[in-house]
Every structure is written in C-alpha cells, then in structure tokens.
Amino acid sequence: MFGRKKSNNNIVINGRSITVSGNNISIINDKVYVDGELVEKNLTGNVTISFEGDLARLSAEGNVSISGNVRGSAISKGYISCENVCGDIKAGGSVNCGDVSGNVQAGGSVTCEVVEGDIDAGGSINCREARGGITRRYKDH
C-alpha cells in the first residue's frame, strides 16, 4: 500500500521547497531524484535535504536526515537519521532512528528504539529492544 500511490509532498533542498509527486528519494552524486525524476542538480558543499511526509524508499550516497518515516528500506553510504523504518537500514556510517521493522547494518554506531531484525554495527549499539541477533564489529579497549 505505501510507496505505490503518488502523492504531493514537499522536499526542501538547501532551504528551497519543491512540491513533488512521489515519495521515493535517491540522492546520487550531486543530484536529487524523486520517483526517478530529477528535481535538483549541481549540488555542492554541505547539502541539506528534508522531506515533508513519509518516504516509500530512501537511497543516498551521503549523509541523510529525514523528518518523517521511511515505509520501505533506507540505504546510505553515510549516516541515516530518521523516525521509524518499515524495512531494512544499511548505512556506511551511524544510524539514529525510532523503530525498525527489519534489519540494521551500520558501519558506525546504532541508536534505535525497537529493532525487529538483526543488528550488525561497527560501533556501539544503544537500543531499547533488539529482537534479533546482535553483531558488533569492534573491540573494546
């Protein structure tokens, strides 16, 4: 049900609000796509993107901070910060979110509420409840 229906949402890129029809975001190199449609290009420096509404899916090459839920999976080469995620999370950096229905894989630390699946982290893990397996890929000194 979520992610299939196109709806009007707002995406704010570096302070500029754009109304888009869709809810799948991809951030590739210096470009932002919503449902495969290019909405912004030639981005440089520290890029700030916020999405008003729930996302169906998120894919990014850099750090991502979303004020809302991700109804599918969230994938980023950097860190991911968001509310709840109904799918899996895979991040090259740290993860900071609410509840996760799937697995969490992070190169850095993981801070979440409830994780239904497994957690694989390169840093510390701080979750209220982890219902799956936990793997830490770092050693305490």
N, CA, C and O of each residue as an XYZ file, in Angstrom:
564
protein
N       0.826     -1.175      0.000
C       0.000      0.000      0.000
C       0.877      1.248      0.000
O       0.687      2.118     -0.850
N       1.829      1.365      0.923
C       2.691      2.540      0.970
C       3.688      2.490     -0.172
O       4.165      1.416     -0.540
N       4.003      3.641     -0.731
C       5.027      3.727     -1.764
C       4.503      3.538     -3.169
O       5.207      3.864     -4.124
N       3.306      3.030     -3.336
C       2.779      2.807     -4.671
C       1.909      3.962     -5.141
O       1.846      4.249     -6.337
N       1.250      4.612     -4.224
C       0.379      5.729     -4.562
C       1.196      7.014     -4.615
O       1.899      7.349     -3.662
N       1.102      7.722     -5.717
C       1.797      9.002     -5.819
C       0.977     10.069     -5.118
O      -0.242     10.149     -5.271
N       1.678     10.884     -4.347
C       1.016     11.956     -3.638
C       1.885     13.195     -3.712
O       3.085     13.101     -3.967
N       1.289     14.354     -3.490
C       2.063     15.584     -3.484
C       2.718     15.752     -2.124
O       2.044     15.740     -1.094
N       4.027     15.909     -2.126
C       4.820     16.098     -0.930
C       5.770     17.255     -1.179
O       5.959     17.685     -2.317
N       6.359     17.747     -0.117
C       7.368     18.800     -0.253
C       8.728     18.246      0.107
O       8.888     17.548      1.109
N       9.705     18.567     -0.722
C      11.094     18.261     -0.416
C      11.802     19.611     -0.335
O      11.630     20.468     -1.202
N      12.592     19.787      0.708
C      13.321     21.034      0.899
C      14.803     20.734      0.710
O      15.385     19.942      1.452
N      15.406     21.370     -0.287
C      16.809     21.164     -0.610
C      17.536     22.481     -0.411
O      17.291     23.451     -1.129
N      18.429     22.511      0.564
C      19.181     23.723      0.901
C      18.264     24.933      1.072
O      18.574     26.028      0.602
N      17.134     24.725      1.750
C      16.220     25.824      2.062
C      15.178     26.121      1.000
O      14.267     26.914      1.241
N      15.289     25.503     -0.170
C      14.335     25.740     -1.258
C      13.308     24.618     -1.291
O      13.667     23.452     -1.453
N      12.025     24.964     -1.139
C      10.950     23.982     -1.106
C      10.450     23.678     -2.516
O      10.201     24.583     -3.313
N      10.308     22.387     -2.804
C       9.821     21.939     -4.107
C       8.679     20.963     -3.865
O       8.835     20.015     -3.096
N       7.534     21.179     -4.506
C       6.423     20.236     -4.417
C       6.658     19.144     -5.439
O       6.877     19.415     -6.620
N       6.611     17.902     -4.971
C       6.871     16.762     -5.850
C       5.714     15.788     -5.761
O       4.991     15.750     -4.765
N       5.546     15.006     -6.803
C       4.549     13.947     -6.813
C       5.297     12.631     -6.725
O       5.791     12.117     -7.729
N       5.377     12.096     -5.534
C       6.098     10.852     -5.318
C       6.731     10.822     -3.949
O       6.710     11.813     -3.220
N       7.305      9.659     -3.598
C       7.891      9.534     -2.280
C       9.051      8.550     -2.211
O       9.312      7.977     -1.153
N       9.748      8.346     -3.322
C      10.971      7.556     -3.357
C      12.110      8.512     -3.663
O      12.154      9.089     -4.750
N      13.044      8.693     -2.717
C      14.140      9.642     -2.920
C      15.433      8.902     -3.189
O      15.774      7.947     -2.491
N      16.154      9.354     -4.215
C      17.507      8.890     -4.496
C      18.408     10.114     -4.583
O      18.096     11.075     -5.286
N      19.521     10.074     -3.868
C      20.495     11.157     -3.912
C      21.775     10.549     -4.455
O      22.445      9.772     -3.774
N      22.110     10.911     -5.690
C      23.239     10.308     -6.396
C      24.147     11.419     -6.892
O      23.727     12.307     -7.634
N      25.415     11.350     -6.460
C      26.393     12.387     -6.774
C      25.837     13.744     -6.367
O      25.554     13.952     -5.187
N      25.675     14.646     -7.276
C      25.191     15.993     -6.950
C      23.747     16.197     -7.407
O      23.334     17.321     -7.692
N      22.974     15.096     -7.476
C      21.609     15.171     -7.996
C      20.611     14.524     -7.034
O      20.935     13.555     -6.347
N      19.400     15.071     -6.994
C      18.310     14.515     -6.187
C      17.182     14.100     -7.133
O      16.736     14.881     -7.973
N      16.735     12.860     -6.980
C      15.648     12.314     -7.784
C      14.488     11.942     -6.870
O      14.705     11.448     -5.764
N      13.271     12.173     -7.317
C      12.072     11.699     -6.635
C      11.315     10.835     -7.625
O      10.914     11.305     -8.690
N      11.122      9.575     -7.275
C      10.497      8.589     -8.167
C      11.155      8.582     -9.548
O      10.473      8.473    -10.567
N      12.479      8.699     -9.572
C      13.242      8.651    -10.809
C      13.306      9.959    -11.575
O      14.029     10.047    -12.567
N      12.574     10.973    -11.150
C      12.566     12.273    -11.826
C      13.569     13.215    -11.163
O      13.541     13.403     -9.946
N      14.443     13.799    -11.957
C      15.435     14.738    -11.450
C      14.740     16.001    -10.952
O      14.010     16.650    -11.701
N      14.971     16.353     -9.666
C      14.349     17.557     -9.110
C      15.386     18.618     -8.750
O      15.035     19.786     -8.586
N      16.650     18.235     -8.626
C      17.705     19.209     -8.316
C      19.045     18.631     -8.748
O      19.288     17.433     -8.607
N      19.921     19.501     -9.282
C      21.245     19.044     -9.705
C      22.286     20.095     -9.346
O      21.952     21.177     -8.863
N      23.534     19.767     -9.584
C      24.676     20.652     -9.325
C      24.769     21.088     -7.873
O      25.091     22.240     -7.583
N      24.486     20.161     -6.958
C      24.590     20.460     -5.534
C      26.046     20.380     -5.104
O      26.774     19.483     -5.529
N      26.470     21.312     -4.265
C      27.843     21.315     -3.775
C      27.862     21.599     -2.280
O      26.890     22.103     -1.716
N      28.977     21.270     -1.651
C      29.151     21.558     -0.231
C      28.256     20.702      0.645
O      27.880     19.592      0.266
N      27.919     21.216      1.810
C      27.068     20.515      2.758
C      25.616     20.662      2.312
O      25.026     21.732      2.458
N      25.050     19.608      1.779
C      23.700     19.630      1.233
C      22.715     19.196      2.315
O      22.890     18.151      2.942
N      21.684     20.004      2.528
C      20.647     19.696      3.499
C      19.354     19.395      2.758
O      18.865     20.209      1.974
N      18.804     18.201      3.021
C      17.564     17.792      2.370
C      16.599     17.331      3.444
O      16.949     16.502      4.285
N      15.396     17.860      3.422
C      14.355     17.339      4.304
C      13.129     17.039      3.453
O      12.875     17.689      2.440
N      12.392     16.053      3.886
C      11.222     15.603      3.151
C      10.043     15.688      4.085
O      10.066     15.103      5.168
N       9.020     16.398      3.690
C       7.824     16.554      4.498
C       6.822     15.494      4.080
O       6.206     15.594      3.019
N       6.661     14.486      4.911
C       5.804     13.360      4.595
C       6.582     12.077      4.783
O       7.773     12.106      5.090
N       5.923     10.964      4.602
C       6.576      9.672      4.749
C       7.182      9.236      3.427
O       6.581      9.401      2.365
N       8.381      8.676      3.510
C       9.069      8.171      2.326
C       8.710      6.716      2.080
O       8.464      5.966      3.025
N       8.677      6.317      0.826
C       8.496      4.913      0.495
C       9.844      4.203      0.531
O       9.937      3.063      0.986
N      10.895      4.881      0.048
C      12.231      4.287     -0.027
C      13.241      5.407     -0.087
O      12.979      6.469     -0.652
N      14.411      5.160      0.505
C      15.472      6.149      0.507
C      16.766      5.503      0.063
O      17.131      4.434      0.550
N      17.464      6.152     -0.864
C      18.777      5.696     -1.314
C      19.657      6.932     -1.479
O      19.310      7.857     -2.213
N      20.806      6.939     -0.786
C      21.660      8.125     -0.823
C      23.123      7.741     -0.799
O      23.501      6.707     -0.248
N      23.946      8.592     -1.407
C      25.385      8.388     -1.385
C      26.048      9.114     -0.227
O      27.219      8.867      0.062
N      25.329     10.000      0.438
C      25.903     10.769      1.534
C      25.073     10.640      2.790
O      24.269      9.717      2.921
N      25.267     11.567      3.719
C      24.524     11.586      4.970
C      23.083     12.005      4.733
O      22.808     12.838      3.870
N      22.154     11.421      5.506
C      20.737     11.704      5.315
C      20.062     11.924      6.661
O      20.255     11.156      7.603
N      19.269     12.984      6.733
C      18.457     13.264      7.900
C      17.039     13.534      7.417
O      16.803     14.480      6.666
N      16.096     12.702      7.848
C      14.715     12.796      7.394
C      13.814     13.064      8.594
O      13.908     12.376      9.610
N      12.943     14.062      8.476
C      11.925     14.312      9.498
C      10.662     13.588      9.067
O       9.762     14.182      8.473
N      10.606     12.324      9.366
C       9.471     11.510      8.966
C       9.854     10.045      8.963
O      10.953      9.673      9.375
N       8.936      9.221      8.494
C       9.123      7.770      8.453
C       9.579      7.329      7.072
O       9.352      8.024      6.081
N      10.224      6.169      7.013
C      10.564      5.518      5.749
C       9.758      4.227      5.721
O       9.979      3.334      6.539
N       8.826      4.130      4.782
C       7.910      2.987      4.718
C       8.535      1.754      4.075
O       7.936      0.678      4.087
N       9.721      1.901      3.519
C      10.448      0.777      2.931
C      11.844      0.750      3.509
O      12.022      0.979      4.706
N      12.827      0.476      2.690
C      14.216      0.404      3.136
C      14.918      1.746      3.000
O      14.532      2.591      2.192
N      15.963      1.923      3.813
C      16.787      3.130      3.777
C      18.239      2.706      3.610
O      18.771      1.949      4.422
N      18.882      3.205      2.542
C      20.266      2.843      2.232
C      21.068      4.121      2.035
O      20.651      5.017      1.301
N      22.233      4.201      2.699
C      23.082      5.385      2.571
C      24.532      5.002      2.789
O      24.835      4.140      3.615
N      25.435      5.642      2.048
C      26.861      5.443      2.282
C      27.326      6.232      3.499
O      28.406      5.965      4.025
N      26.532      7.196      3.957
C      26.841      7.989      5.143
C      25.952      7.568      6.292
O      25.543      6.411      6.381
N      25.650      8.516      7.180
C      24.765      8.204      8.301
C      23.309      8.385      7.897
O      23.000      9.052      6.910
N      22.415      7.773      8.685
C      20.975      7.906      8.476
C      20.337      8.309      9.797
O      20.549      7.667     10.825
N      19.556      9.374      9.755
C      18.784      9.818     10.902
C      17.349     10.004     10.428
O      17.093     10.756      9.488
N      16.410      9.317     11.081
C      15.010      9.420     10.677
C      14.128      8.952     11.823
O      14.618      8.641     12.908
N      12.840      8.906     11.579
C      11.914      8.395     12.582
C      11.851      6.879     12.429
O      12.878      6.226     12.616
N      10.726      6.290     12.105
C      10.589      4.842     12.000
C      10.891      4.360     10.588
O      10.693      5.089      9.615
N      11.378      3.110     10.485
C      11.679      2.488      9.195
C      10.964      1.147      9.145
O      11.145      0.306     10.026
N      10.147      0.948      8.109
C       9.370     -0.285      7.983
C      10.130     -1.396      7.264
O       9.642     -2.524      7.195
N      11.297     -1.105      6.736
C      12.120     -2.108      6.069
C      13.468     -2.210      6.744
O      13.582     -2.043      7.958
N      14.492     -2.487      5.950
C      15.863     -2.611      6.442
C      16.584     -1.279      6.350
O      16.203     -0.402      5.574
N      17.637     -1.137      7.156
C      18.526      0.021      7.074
C      19.932     -0.491      6.809
O      20.403     -1.422      7.462
N      20.595      0.133      5.839
C      22.000     -0.168      5.568
C      22.716      1.166      5.422
O      22.430      1.940      4.509
N      23.660      1.431      6.342
C      24.357      2.714      6.351
C      25.861      2.487      6.478
O      26.313      1.609      7.213
N      26.621      3.296      5.750
C      28.078      3.250      5.885
C      28.531      3.891      7.177
O      29.606      3.578      7.689
N      27.714      4.790      7.708
C      28.013      5.480      8.961
C      27.073      5.018     10.056
O      26.662      3.858     10.087
N      26.740      5.921     10.944
C      25.872      5.611     12.082
C      24.401      5.681     11.702
O      24.037      6.251     10.674
N      23.557      5.088     12.555
C      22.107      5.092     12.381
C      21.478      5.609     13.668
O      21.817      5.160     14.763
N      20.554      6.563     13.521
C      19.808      7.086     14.659
C      18.349      7.172     14.224
O      17.999      8.001     13.384
N      17.486      6.311     14.797
C      16.098      6.281     14.356
C      15.195      5.741     15.452
O      15.651      5.398     16.543
N      13.925      5.672     15.146
C      12.932      5.110     16.056
C      12.882      3.602     15.903
O      13.904      2.929     16.030
N      11.702      3.069     15.631
C      11.519      1.632     15.456
C      11.928      1.204     14.054
O      11.771      1.957     13.093
N      12.459     -0.027     13.946
C      12.858     -0.598     12.659
C      12.224     -1.977     12.545
O      12.425     -2.832     13.408
N      11.456     -2.193     11.474
C      10.788     -3.477     11.274
C      11.724     -4.546     10.723
O      11.449     -5.739     10.859
N      12.813     -4.139     10.109
C      13.742     -5.086      9.501
C      15.075     -5.129     10.224
O      15.149     -4.960     11.441
N      16.129     -5.358      9.448
C      17.489     -5.452      9.968
C      18.178     -4.097      9.895
O      17.793     -3.237      9.104
N      19.207     -3.912     10.730
C      20.026     -2.706     10.695
C      21.474     -3.116     10.512
O      22.008     -3.910     11.286
N      22.111     -2.567      9.475
C      23.532     -2.780      9.244
C      24.174     -1.407      9.157
O      23.787     -0.590      8.322
N      25.162     -1.147     10.023
C      25.790      0.170     10.076
C      27.295      0.040     10.226
O      27.781     -0.832     10.946
N      28.030      0.908      9.546
C      29.477      0.958      9.711
C      29.865      1.610     11.018
O      30.965      1.385     11.522
N      28.969      2.420     11.578
C      29.197      3.114     12.840
C      28.257      2.606     13.913
O      27.885      1.433     13.925
N      27.878      3.489     14.805
C      27.017      3.118     15.922
C      25.551      3.071     15.505
O      25.163      3.637     14.483
N      24.741      2.385     16.318
C      23.308      2.263     16.080
C      22.566      2.704     17.341
O      22.799      2.174     18.427
N      21.670      3.683     17.183
C      20.803      4.127     18.268
C      19.374      4.078     17.747
O      19.005      4.844     16.857
N      18.567      3.170     18.307
C      17.192      2.986     17.860
C      16.307      2.681     19.060
O      16.792      2.466     20.171
N      15.023      2.667     18.819
C      14.073      2.240     19.845
C      13.990      0.707     19.806
O      14.733      0.029     20.516
N      13.089      0.162     18.979
C      12.904     -1.285     18.857
C      13.344     -1.723     17.462
O      12.921     -1.140     16.464
N      14.189     -2.746     17.392
C      14.618     -3.323     16.119
C      14.102     -4.753     16.067
O      14.474     -5.584     16.896
N      13.240     -5.037     15.088
C      12.643     -6.364     14.960
C      13.638     -7.391     14.428
O      13.572     -8.565     14.796
N      14.555     -6.964     13.573
C      15.502     -7.878     12.947
C      16.857     -7.860     13.629
O      16.973     -7.517     14.806
N      17.875     -8.235     12.876
C      19.245     -8.301     13.372
C      19.914     -6.934     13.314
O      19.550     -6.082     12.503
N      20.897     -6.739     14.185
C      21.712     -5.523     14.184
C      23.160     -5.919     13.975
O      23.690     -6.768     14.692
N      23.803     -5.301     12.986
C      25.223     -5.508     12.688
C      25.849     -4.128     12.671
O      25.564     -3.331     11.777
N      26.708     -3.829     13.655
C      27.249     -2.474     13.785
C      28.757     -2.484     13.930
O      29.334     -3.389     14.532
N      29.384     -1.465     13.369
C      30.820     -1.271     13.520
C      31.155     -0.471     14.761
O      32.327     -0.349     15.119
N      30.146      0.078     15.427
C      30.333      0.871     16.639
C      29.397      0.396     17.724
O      28.964     -0.757     17.723
N      29.089      1.266     18.635
C      28.244      0.914     19.768
C      26.792      0.699     19.332
O      26.364      1.185     18.285
N      26.048     -0.037     20.157
C      24.636     -0.299     19.905
C      23.861      0.134     21.139
O      24.126     -0.327     22.250
N      22.893      1.033     20.929
C      22.073      1.522     22.023
C      20.620      1.490     21.562
O      20.137      2.427     20.926
N      19.933      0.402     21.890
C      18.534      0.234     21.502
C      17.721     -0.161     22.731
O      18.198     -0.897     23.594
N      16.503      0.334     22.798
C      15.610     -0.042     23.899
C      15.330     -1.533     23.864
O      15.291     -2.187     24.906
N      15.133     -2.080     22.650
C      14.883     -3.513     22.500
C      15.375     -3.984     21.147
O      15.047     -3.395     20.116
N      16.167     -5.054     21.153
C      16.648     -5.685     19.919
C      16.117     -7.111     19.915
O      16.521     -7.927     20.745
N      15.225     -7.414     18.997
C      14.552     -8.715     18.992
C      15.285     -9.760     18.165
O      14.997    -10.951     18.286
N      16.221     -9.343     17.333
C      17.003    -10.286     16.531
C      18.393    -10.457     17.121
O      18.620    -10.166     18.296
N      19.310    -10.927     16.305
C      20.689    -11.109     16.744
C      21.463     -9.798     16.705
O      21.090     -8.865     15.993
N      22.544     -9.738     17.477
C      23.387     -8.537     17.528
C      24.823     -8.923     17.226
O      25.368     -9.856     17.816
N      25.432     -8.189     16.293
C      26.834     -8.383     15.956
C      27.541     -7.053     16.064
O      27.141     -6.080     15.424
N      28.591     -7.000     16.870
C      29.420     -5.791     16.965
C      30.752     -6.103     16.298
O      31.389     -7.109     16.610
N      31.170     -5.242     15.383
C      32.414     -5.481     14.652
C      33.549     -4.625     15.176
O      34.452     -4.278     14.414
N      33.532     -4.280     16.430
C      34.634     -3.517     17.005
C      35.003     -4.163     18.338
O      34.229     -4.932     18.908
N      36.188     -3.839     18.819
C      36.659     -4.408     20.087
C      36.790     -3.314     21.102
O      37.285     -2.228     20.799
N      36.337     -3.597     22.339
C      36.532     -2.652     23.438
C      37.995     -2.671     23.847
O      38.620     -3.731     23.883
N      38.537     -1.511     24.151
C      39.945     -1.442     24.582
C      40.008     -1.131     26.037
O      41.097     -1.028     26.599
